[in-house]
Amino acid sequence: MKRFIAECHRRRVFRVAALYIVGAWVVLQVASLVFESWEIPQAVLRHVWLGALIGFPAALVFGWRFDFVGGRIVRTLDESATDDLSLRTTDYLILTALAIVILAMVYGVGTEISTAPVSQSDHVAATIEAKSIAVLPFAIVSPDEGDAGFLAVGIQDDLLTRLSKIGDLRVISRTSVERYRNTTKSIPGIGKELGVGKILEGGVQRSGDNIRINVQLIEAATDTHIWAETYDRSLTAGNVFAIQTEIVEEIVQRLQATLTPQETKQLTAMPTENLAAYTAFLKGRNLSSIESIESLNAAIPNFQTAVELDSNFALAYVGLADAYLTLGANFFGGPPIDESNALAEPPLTKALQLDPELGEAYATLGLLRQQQGNWQAAEQAYQTAISLRPSYARVFRLYGRLRRDQGKIEESVEFFQKALVLDPYSAPVNVDLGRAYDALGHFDEALQRFLRVVEIEPDHAFAYVYIAAIHYLVYGQVDESLIWYQKAAENDALSPSLQAAQAIAYLELGDADSAKVWIDRGLELGPRTFWAVWASTLLNLHTDDEVATQADARTLLELYPRNWGSLFLLRNADLAAGRYDVARSRYARAFRELTEPEVPEVTVSNYQAAVDLALVLIRLNEQERANDLLAGSLVAIETLPRHGMNGYWISDARIYSLQQRPQKAINALRQAIDEGWRIFSWLYLQHDPSLDAIRAEPEFQRLYAELQADLAAQAERVRDLKASGELASNAPIPMSEKSLRSPLSN
């Protein structure tokens, strides 16, 4: 060994190693800085490290075999060798091999840089189409002149609407361009972020009964003006729409877009000739785009005013129908779905009668049919809407929701991504994409998408709900979820569902007092809304009030006849009382597909009911039918993630328990708990008779104690959060007169 070390010294191997290490360190430091400044993905840096590691032994070989003399490479002679330093055939072969290794490393790193995934902004910039355009918010030159502000927003929005009907153009939606109101960013920068080749900007000035509109079309990449014009007209609805038509026609010509006869006809259409109706419609549309219970309730009277002033104003009828349908969503706490559908149908029918080629109306029709359960009609409506308005981001979003409801999650992601291309800064689109990722079990991607919504729109209440759900339903962080649930409640103080939702997390931690505060608040705002009544039902069960539990469950079942939770709790009461036939008939009314066909039709949308019904059938000695339900449920959950909003949670443990396979049930329960399952843990582990077969098992008891210890630690942290003021104490957040967000305020 001493002789070998001495030989390494003589051949300067150690010097070569030291120089290589220093050089490699310098290269890696420079690469790190260069990659960041040139926006090369940091993942590529790993390949530089790999190349440096592979190159180290090659450098040692070179140091042992060769030396530099007189500026040329020569052989390092053995101690007993002559002074002949010339290279031999073997040396050339070694040098060639070393050169190949170096070239392979350089080629590999270069390939990784060229093929690495780019960020969204890079991707957008790389795919900019010549026939793509963004219409920036119009400047309000005379903000104190009546409704000039709403007119500026309306003109911009109507230009976008008209342009989006042209199939040969890609048009960015208003929600994404709104972020550039009063921006200091350069036109090239905006064009790169939005991925468009052209940008239209302009301003609106009102002076008494006159209006001036100036516009300029700009080549985004070079900030070069392509065309500009100023329009001075008397302020009438007809003149406003005529100016818009002229602007769109000029844009079409400048972008050399091809128009179909139908598109040409749509460009000259005039929504209304009543300026007051148009202004009321703009106010309603501005409010409804916020999608909070406050804004939607404020939008409805404006749409109603618009149709009262002009009974032929088709778009205003669509706006009214949209507001009703959105209010009917569970989390908004508006009327039940059936009632909201009934309210939306007449104005929507009227809109289609007035304008059978109105793309917005078909998009809303698709939503209505979807909420009515007629998926085929919904799909036809969405396809019609896309043909009429190819750049309408909302219809792709709604179509994606349909695919999600049909269980075709991968397809839903494709539709949401299409919507995102047209509306990259849309909070609702990002929320829907996040929910799709959640359904696929891509929870980290889902969380990042919801956090992106908060970044875009810091007071978007539903983003906070979904962030809370990821922490609670995926990571098992009930304590952390409460921070986000409270943010949701603060940002939509009138939503009964957002007030009551966090009560379920408090019950998980055994804090019935805090839960009751938020449930009372939810019931006060919406005594018959889903989340308020469901949380109340759980609170009554948690506090052993059996009569109130069953009363709430019946109310919930009346409102939502296929609701799993109410059926589950009423089933438990029936089983305890021996009313097996009563329980069976209740499931037969709600889920005929599980009781009537010769082979039950178990799917991802009814497997929970199938598992619950199986226990009823076992008690009725209908073992064969019960086995079919359990086997079908196992197949159904194979396509679902265990965790998340669409997770099957511990359904496999419940199924195995009913199949009298205790060890598999215990193993499934262990896996769920280890992976973070906490949602409804007390409900299942204390009150679910499906687990009776394993409840006395020592391993079950150990798992339950382990879970309780974790939740007790989380409850302690919640107490600390309350003491520090990060969480509200046992008093509801006082209602405030929150100002409604408006794109006119900045």
N, C-alpha and C positions, 0 to 999 in steps of 0.2 A: 504493500500500500504506500509506504514511504517513497519507494522508487516511482510509483505511478504519479504521486502528487508532485514529485520533483520534475518528472517529465512534463506534466501539465504546466508547471511554471515555465520550463524551458520553451515550450511551444506557445506560451502566452495565452493558454486557454482561459485562465481565470480573468485575464485582462479583457479578453473578448466577451466573456460572460458579463462582466461588470459594465462594459460599454453597451452591450446589447440591452441590459436591464434599464440603464439610464435612458437610452434612446427609445426603447419601447414605452417607458413611462411618459416621455415627452410627447410621443406620437399619440398616446391615448388621451392625454390632457388636451392637446390641440384638437383631436377628433371630437371630444366631448363638447368643446366650445363651438366648433364649426358646425357640428350636427344641429345644435340648438339654434344657432343664428340662421342656418340655411333651412331650418324646419325639416331636417331629416329625422325620421322616427328614431327615438333613443334605443329601440330594440336592436337596431342595426349595430350599435356599439358593441353588443355581445359578440358579434362576428369578428370585429376588430380584435377584441380580447382573445378570441379563439385563434385567430391568425398569429397573434403575438406569442401565444403559448406553443403553437406548432412550430413557429420559427426559431424558438429557443434551442431545441436540440440540433436543428440545422446549423445554427450559428456555432455551436460547440464543435460539430463535425468540421466546419470550415476552419475554426481556430486550431484544431488539432492537425489538420492535413495541410493547411496552406498558410502563407504569409505574404506580406507586401514588401517588395524590394524594388526601389527605383521606379515606383509608380505602377508596377505590374505584379500580377499574381504569380507566386512561385511556390514550389513545394517546400514544406518544412522537412529538413533532412533528419534522418535518424542520427544518433550520436556517432555511430560507426560508419556512416555513409561518406561518400566523396562530396566534393563541392559542387556537383552537378545539380543545379536548381531547376532545370527545365521540366516542364510538365510532360507527363506521359499519357498514354491512351487511357489508363485507369483514372488519372486525374481529370481528364476532360469528361469522362463519363460521370464522375462524381459532381463536377461543377454543373454539368447539364441537368443532373437530377435535382440539385439545389435550386437552379434557376426555374425548373418546372414547378417545384414546390412554391417558390415565391410568386410566380405568375398565377398559379392556381389560387393562392390566398388573395391576391389583388382582384382577380376575376370574381371570386366568391363574394368578397365584400361589395364590389361594384354591382354585382347582380342583386344582392340584398337591398342595396340602396335604390336601385331602379325599380324593383318589384315590390318594395315594402308598401303596406297599406298607407294611404295618405289620410290626413284629417279631413273632416267634412268640408272645411273651407277650401283645402287644397283640391279635394275632389270636385267641388263646385267650379273652382277656377279652371280645372283641367277639362271640364266638359261644357264650357260656355258655348252656347249656340248663337249663331248670328241673328236668328229670328226669336230672340228672347228679350223681354223688357220688364222693367220695374217702373211703376208710377209713384214717385215720392210724394209725401204729404204736401199739399199745396200751402204756400205761405198765405197768411191772412193779413193783408196790407191794412185793412180797416177793421180791427177787432172790436171796436165799439159800435159798429154800424149794424144793429139788429142781429140778424141771423147769418151774418157773413161767415162766421166760423163753421156753422153746420153746413152752409152751402159749399164751403171749401172742401170739407170732408166728403160731402155728397158728390161733388163733381169728381174728385179723385176716385171715389169708390165706383161711380157709374162708368168712368173711363175704364177702370179695371174690369168691370162686369162686361162691357161691350167687347173689350179686347180678348177676354177669356172665352168668348164665344167663337173665336176664330181658331180653327183646328191647326192652322199652319204656324201659330205663335205659341210660345211658352210665356206665361204671364205670372209674375209673383203676386201672391195674395196680399191684401191690405194689412193683415195682422203682422206680417213680416216686414213690410216697408214702414210701418208706423213707428218703429224704433228709431227711424232716421229723421223724425220731426225735429227741427232746430239742431240738426247734427253739425258737428265741425269736421266730420270725416270727408275725405276727398271723394270725388266721383269715381275714380279708378278703384279706390278702396271699397266703396259700396258695391260697385259692379262685381268685384272679385268675391266679396262675402255672399252676395245673392246669386252669383253665377249667371249674370245676364250681360248681353252685349250692348244693350241700349238702355238709357235712363231718360224718363220724361219728368221734368220738374216744372213748377209753375206757381202762380199766385192769383188770389182773388181779391178784388177791391170793390166794395159797394159804396155808392154815393147816392143816397136817396133812392130813386126808382131806377137807377142805372147800375150796371155791373161791368167791370173790366176784368178780363181773364187773359193772363199772358202765360205762354207755354214755350218750352224749348226742349228739343230732342237732342240728346248728347250721346256720342260714342263713348261708352264707359271706359274702355281701356286707355284711350288717349285724351279723354276730357275735351273732345273736339265737338263743337256745335254743328249739328247736321241741319237743323231747321228751327226757326223760332217765329212766333206770331203773337199778336195782341188782338183781342176781340173786345170791342166796345158795343154794348147793346143795352136796350131797356130791359129791366129785370122782370122777365116773365118765365114761366116754366118752359114754354115753347122755345124761347131764345136760348135758355140754358142747355136744353137737350140738343138743339140745333148746333150750338157751338161744339158740344161733345162729339156729335156725328162728324163734323168737319175735322176735328182733331184726330179722331180715329181713322178717318179716310186718309189723312195725310200720313199718319204713322204706317198704315198698311202699304201705302205707295212707297215710302222711304225704305221700309224693311222688305219690300218686294214679296209680300205675303200673298198667297193664293186664296181667293174667297170663293166659296160655293154660293149658288143662288140663294140658298136658305140663309147663309151668313150675311149676305148683302142685304137681305130683307130685314134681318134682325137689327142691323146697324142703324137703320133709320127709324126703328120703333120708338115711340114716345110713351113712357110709362104713365104720365099724367100731365094734364095741362093746368092743374091747380097748384099754384106755388105754395099755398098754405098747407095743402095736403102733402106735398113733397117735403116741406120742412118738418112736419109732424112725423112723417115716415123716417126721415133721417135721424131725428131724435130717438125714435123707437129702435132703429137698427143699431145706433150707437150704444144704447143701453143694453140691448139684448146680447150684444157681442161680449159683454163682461161675464155673463153666465153666473150670476149670483142670484139668490132669491130676491134680494132688494132690487137689483137692476131689472130682472125679468118682470117683477110686479110693476115696476115703473114704466117699462117698455110697453106693456099691453095697452094702457090708455092712449098712448101716442099712436099706436097702430090703429086703434079703434077710431080715433079722431081723423086719421088719414082716410079711412074708408067711408067715414060719415061725410067728409068733405068731397070725396070723389069715389062714388060707388063702383067705378070701373078701374080702380087702381089695383091691378093684379098683384104687384109686388108687396103692397101693404097687407093684403090678405095672407100672402105667404109668410110675412113677418109675424103676423098674429098667430097663425097656426104653429110656427116654429117655437114661439115663446110658450104656448100652452104645452107642447110636447116636451120641451126641455124642463119645464116646471114639474112635469109628471115623473121625472127621474127620482129614484128612491132617495138619494142623498139630498135633493133639493127640498124635500118635505112639502111639496105642493100637493095637488089632488092626486088620488090613485090613478094608475095607468089607464084604466078603463074610462075614467072620467076625463082625463086630459085628452085621450084619443077622441072622445065624443065632442069635446070643445074644439078640437083642431079640425075635425072633418069638414064642417060646413064652410069655414073660410077657405080651406084648401080646395074644396070642390068648386067654389066660386072663382078662385084664381085660375084654375084650369079651364073653366068655361070661358073666361075672359081672354085667356092667352094659352091655347093648347100647345104652344111651342116654348113655354117658359121653363128653362132648365132648372131654375131654383125650385119651382113648384114640384117637379118630378123628384128632386132630391128629398124634399120634405115628404112627398107622398111615399117614397121608399121607407123613410123613417117611421111613418104612421103604420104602413103595412107590416113592417118589421115588429113594431110594438104590439100589433094585433096578432102576431104569430103566423102571418101569411108570408113566408119567406120567398116563395116563388114570385109573388106579385112585387115584393120589395126589390128583388133582384132585377126584374124587368124595368121597374121605375128607375133604379140607379143606372142601368145601362142606357136608358133613354136620356137621363140627365147628362151623362158623360158625352153622348153624341151631340147634345145641344150646347153644352158648355165644357169643352175638353180641358180647360185650365181651371176648373172649379174645384179647389182643394177640398171643400167640404164634402162633396159627393164621394170622393175617394176615401175620406175618413169614415163616412157612414157605411160605405160598402165594406170597408175593412171590419167595421163592427159587426156587420151581418155575418161575414165569414168567421169572425171570432165566436159569435153565438152559435154558429153551425159546427163548431169544433174544428174548423179548418184554420188553425192558428198560423201556420206558415204562410198561407195565402193572405191572411189578414195583415201580416207584417209587410207583404209586398204592396198592398193597397195603402197602408199607412206611410210607407216610404215614398210612394208616388205623391201622396199628399204633402209630405215633408219637402219634396223637391219644389213644389209650387208654393209652399208656405213654411219655410224652414224655421221661422221664429214663432210659430203658432203653439201656444201653450196646450190647447186641447189635442192637437195632433201628437205632440210629444207625450202627453198623458196616455193617449190610446196606444201608442207604440210601446210605452213602458208597461202597460197592462198586458200587452201581447207577449212581451219578453217574460213577464211574470208567469203567464200561462204556460210558456214553454219551459219554465224552470231556469231561465237565465236571469237569476235574481240580481246579480251585481250590475248587469246591463240595465235592468229595470230601475234599480235605485239611481244609477247615474242619469237615466232619462228623466226621472222625477226631480232630481236635483237640478237638472238643466231647466226644467220648467220654473223652479223657484228663482233661478238666475235670470231667466227671461222676464218673469212676472212675479215679483216677490210677494204679492198679496193674493196669489192664486190658491184658494182654500183647498181645493181637491188635491193638489200636488202634495200638500202637507199630510193629508189623510193617507195617501198612498205610501209616502215615506214612512209614516207611522206603521202602516200595515206590513211593510217589508221588515221593519225592526221586530214587530210583534210576531207575525205569522211565519217568518223565515228564520230570523236569527234568535228568536226567543227572548228578545230584549224588551220585556213589557215596560220596564221603567223608562227606557229611552223613548219608546213609542209615545208615552204620555206627553213628552215635551212637544212632539210634532202634532199630536191630536189637539193640544191646546192652541197651537198656532193656527190650525184649521178653524177652530171655533172662533178665534179672535178675528179672523179674516172674513167670516160670513156669520155675523152674530144673529141673523134671523133664520138660519137653517136649523130646524129641529133635529135633523139627522146628524149634523156636524156637532151639535151640542151633546147629543146623547151617545154618540159612538164611543167616546172615550170611557164611558161608564163600564163598558164590557172589559176594558183593560184593568180598571180599578177592581172589578169583581175578581179578576184573575189573581190579584194580589190580596184578596180578602178584605178590601176596604169598601164595605157596603155603604158607609156614610158618605164618602166622596162620590161613589157611584150614584147615590140617590140625588145629590145636588144637581148633577148633570142630566139625570133622567127627568127630574122635575122640570128643569129648564126646557128640555126637548118636548115634553108633553104639553107644557104651557104654550109653546110655539106651534105645535102640530100634534094634537092628541090622537090622531089616527094615522100617523106616518110610520113607516116600517121600522126604522131604527129606534125611534122613541118607544114604540110599543114592545118591540123585541127586547130591548134593554130592560124595560120595566118587567117583562115576563121573567127574565133571568134574575133580576133583583129579588122578586117575590119568591122564586125557587131558592135562591141563596139564603134568604131569611126564613125559609120553611113556612111561607104563607101559601098553603096548597090551594085554597079557594081562589085567591087573587091570581095565582099562577095559571090555573085553568081558565079563569075568566079572560085574562090577557091573551092566552093561547087561542081561545075561540075567536076573540076579536081579530087577532092576526090572521087566523085561517079564513075568516070572512073576507078580509081585505086581499089576502094572497092565498088562494085555495091550494096551491102546490108548494107552500112553504114548508121546508124540511123541519125547521125548529118547532113550529107549533104542532105539527103532526107527531114529532118525536115525543114532546112532553105529554100530549094527550094520550098517546099510545102507552107511555109508561104508567099513567094513571089507570088506564083501562086494564093493563096487564096486572097491576097490583090488585084491582078489584075483580079480576076474573072475567072481564067483559071482552073476551077475545073476538067474538063476532062483530061487536061494535067497532073495535079497532080495525078489523079487516074491511068492513064496509066503508070506513072513512078513507082508507087507502084506495079502495076500489073506485071511489068517486073522484079522487084526485089524480090517480095514476092508473087509468084503465089498461094501459099497455103492459102493466105488470100483472094484472089479474085476469084479463079476458082471453088473450091469445093462448094457444096450446103451449107454445114456448114463450115465456116472458121476454119482452124486448127491453133489456137492460142497456142503458147508455151512460155516457159521462154526465148527463143532465139529471138522471134519476137513480143512480146507483145507491145514494144514501137512503132514499126511500125504500129501495129494494132490500137493503140490509136490514132496515128496521121492520119491514113487512115480513121478512123471513122468520124473525123470532115469533111474530104473531102466528104464522102458519105452523111453526114447530109446536106451539102450545095447542094448536087445533089438530095436531097429528097429521098435518099435510106436509110430511117430511120431504117427499119427492119434489113438490113445488118449491119448497124452501131451499132445497139443494140447488135447483136450477137458478134461483135468484142469487144465491151466494156465489155460485160458479160464474154466472154472468157478471157479477159485480167485480170479481177478481180480474176478469178479462178487461172490463171497462177501465179500471184504475191503472192498468199497465201503460196507458197512453198519457197519464197525468203525472205531474211532479208530486212528491209527498207534501211539500210545503207551499206557502204562498196563498194568494186569494183563490186560486183554483185547485189547491192541493187536496189530496185525499186524506191527509193527516194520519189518523190511526185506523182508517177503515179496514186495512188488511188485518190488524190485530183483532178488530171486532169480528171480522168474517171468520178468522181461524178459531176464535173462541166459540162461535156458534157451530163451527164444524167439528168441535171437540178435538182440536189440535192445539193443546195448551202450550207446548213448547214453542211452536211456530208463532203463536200469539204473543208470548212473552218476548221472543226475539224481535218481533216486529215493533213491539212497544219500546223495547230497549233502543233499537235503532232510531225510532222517532224522537225519543227524549234526548239521546246523544246528539242528534242533528239539530236540535233547537225547538222541537215541538212544545208549545205551551198553550196555544189557543184552545179555550174551553176545556182545559185539563181537569178542572174541578167538576165540570158538568159531566164529562165522560167517566172519569175515574170514581166519582161518588154516586152518580145517578143513572148510569147506563146499564140496564139489565143484560145487555149483550155481552158484557164482560164478567158476568157472574161466575162463569166456569173457571176463571183464573184469579178472581179477586182474593181468594183465600191463599193463593200460592205465596210462599215466602219471598220469591223473587219479585212478584208483583208488589208486595209490601215494601221491599227495599227500594224499588223504583219509585214508588209513590213518596216515600220518605225523602229520597234524594231530590225529587221534583219540588216537594214542599220546602226543603231547605233552600233551594235556589230561589224560589219565589219569595221566601221570607227575606233573603238578602236583598232582593230587588225592592221589596216593600220598604226596607230600611233606607235605601237610597232615595226612594220617592219622598219619604219623610224629610230627608236632608234637603232635597230640592225644594220642598215647600218652605222649610225653615229659611232657606237662602233667598226665597222669592222667585226662583226660576220657574216654579210651578205655583199655580193659584192655590190658596188654602181652600177649606171647605166652604167656599162662597163663590157663586157664579161670577164670571167676568161681567161687570156692568155693561148694559147695552149703551152704545154710543151712537150719536148721529153721524155715522160714517159717511163721508162724502163719496158719492159714486164716482168711480174712475172715468175719466173721459179722455179721448185722444186729443182734445183741445187744450187740456191742462198739462203743463209740463214743468 
